[in-house]
Amino acid sequence: MPSPKPKTVQTMKPETAAKKLGVLLSATPAEFQAGPVSRDELNALQAKPPAWLADLRRNGPHPKQVVAAKLGVSISGLARSGITQPLTTAEIDEIKAENPAWLEHERSVQAEARKEALRLKQQRAQEG
């Protein structure tokens, strides 16, 4: 009877791990950026975030997908508005407080896209 194979450790690039954690890679500590991150390490970071991760999640700078989510717009909407760089939580809050016309417009575009996606999903469910 053959002996069981040792379990292979799954690793990912730091860029992938940062994306899964919702943080900007360039803002993470050097040791995080230096090498691969195992699935177990990622799970540990998610379960009990160290101070640097909690601070990044709270204050930023945030990657575009987090900025878009916090503003309630799509990533494409961010690009259309000219926002292409990472923003801090304070900068995001400032945009929300100003509530510029582009933000209102992009939020309505996002709301319509969500409604249409839901309508299509319901239509497929009825057909299937």
RAKA-V50978 format. One record per pair of residues at least 4 apart in sequence whose C-alpha atoms are under 8 Angstrom apart, sorted by sequence separation. I is the first residue (numbers start at 0). J is the second residue. D is the distance in whole Angstrom. If there is no record, write none. Layout:
BEGIN
i->(I/I)
j->(J/J)
d->(D/D)
END
This chain:
BEGIN
i->(11/12/13/14/15/16/17/18/22/23/27/28/29/30/36/37/38/39/40/41/42/43/44/48/49/50/51/52/53/54/55/61/62/63/64/65/66/67/68/72/73/74/75/76/77/78/86/87/88/89/90/91/92/93/94/95/98/99/100/101/102/103/104/105/106/107/108/109/110/111/112/113/114/115/116/117/118/119/120/121/122/123/11/17/18/22/27/31/36/43/44/48/54/55/56/61/67/68/72/77/78/86/94/98/17/18/55/67/77/17/25/67/24/44/67/14/64/67/13/63/63/13/14/13/66/13/16/63/66/13/63/70/80/12/13/62/63/69/12/13/28/62/63/11/12/27/61/62/10/11/16/20/27/60/61/66/70/10/11/60/61/10/11/59/60/61/9/10/27/59/60/8/9/26/58/59/76/8/22/58/72/57/58/70/73/22/72/22/26/72/21/71/23/72/73/22/23/72/22/23/71/22/23/21/22/21/21/23)
j->(15/16/17/18/19/20/21/22/26/27/31/32/33/34/40/41/42/43/44/45/46/47/48/52/53/54/55/56/57/58/59/65/66/67/68/69/70/71/72/76/77/78/79/80/81/82/90/91/92/93/94/95/96/97/98/99/102/103/104/105/106/107/108/109/110/111/112/113/114/115/116/117/118/119/120/121/122/123/124/125/126/127/16/22/23/27/32/36/41/48/49/53/59/60/61/66/72/73/77/82/83/91/99/103/23/24/61/73/83/24/32/74/32/52/76/24/74/77/24/74/77/31/32/32/85/33/36/83/86/34/84/91/101/34/35/84/85/91/35/36/51/85/86/35/36/51/85/86/35/36/41/45/52/85/86/91/95/36/37/86/87/37/38/86/87/88/37/38/55/87/88/37/38/55/87/88/105/38/52/88/102/88/89/102/105/55/105/56/60/106/56/106/59/108/109/59/60/109/60/61/109/61/62/61/62/62/65/85)
d->(6/6/6/6/6/6/6/6/8/7/6/7/6/7/6/6/6/6/6/6/6/6/5/6/6/6/6/6/6/6/5/6/6/6/6/6/6/6/6/6/6/6/6/6/6/5/6/6/6/6/6/6/6/6/6/8/6/7/6/6/6/6/6/6/6/6/6/6/6/6/6/6/6/6/6/6/6/6/6/6/6/6/7/5/7/8/7/8/7/7/7/6/7/7/7/6/5/7/7/5/6/7/7/7/6/8/8/6/7/5/8/6/7/8/8/6/6/7/7/7/8/7/8/5/7/8/7/7/7/7/7/7/6/7/6/8/6/7/5/6/8/5/8/5/6/7/5/7/6/5/7/7/8/6/5/7/7/5/6/5/6/4/8/7/4/8/6/6/8/4/7/7/6/8/6/6/6/8/8/5/8/7/7/8/8/7/6/7/7/5/7/6/8/8/6/8/7/6/8/6/7/6/5/8/6/7/7/8)
END
